[in-house]
């Protein structure tokens, strides 16, 4: 299962409030902010939108 399209439309980066890119390949599923260069994990179809939990890329 993947994130609902309705949810993807309203989610923004918690740090800069910018758009997020939904990444599904390669697994694991994640949301990435190009401006902040951060990746937010998605676990069990729940986005983990905590800045301290995000990883840099």
N, C-alpha and C positions, 0 to 999 in steps of 0.2 A: 504494500500500500504506500501511497505517496501523499505529500501534503495537498490539501484541498486547494483548488485554484482560487476560491474566494479568499482564503487565508493568505495566499501568496500575493494577492493584489494589495492587501493592507499592511503587510509587514515591511518595516524599514529598519535600517541599521540603528541600534540603540545608542551608538556613539555619535554619529554625524547626522542621523535621520535621512540618510541617502538611500537609494534603491539597492535591493539585494538581488543577486544572481542565484537562481536555484540550480544547484549542481547535483546531478544524479549519477554521473559516470565520471571517473570510476567510483564504485562504492567506497565509503559510506556516503549517504545523502547528506548534503550540507547547504548552507546559505552563505554566500560570499559578498562582501562589500569591497568594491574596487577602490573606492576613495580611501578607506581606512586600512585596506589590505588585511582584513580580518575574515576568518571563516568561522561560522557558527554551526555547531553540530546539530543534527536532527536525530533524536533517539526515540524509537517506537512512535514515529510520526509526530513527535513533539519537538519543535524548535527550541534549542537551549540558547536564549537570547541574552545571556549574561556576558558583559564585556570581559570580566575576569576569566571566563571559561573559553573565550574565543582564542583561536590560534592564528598567528601571522602567516602570510604566504609571500 
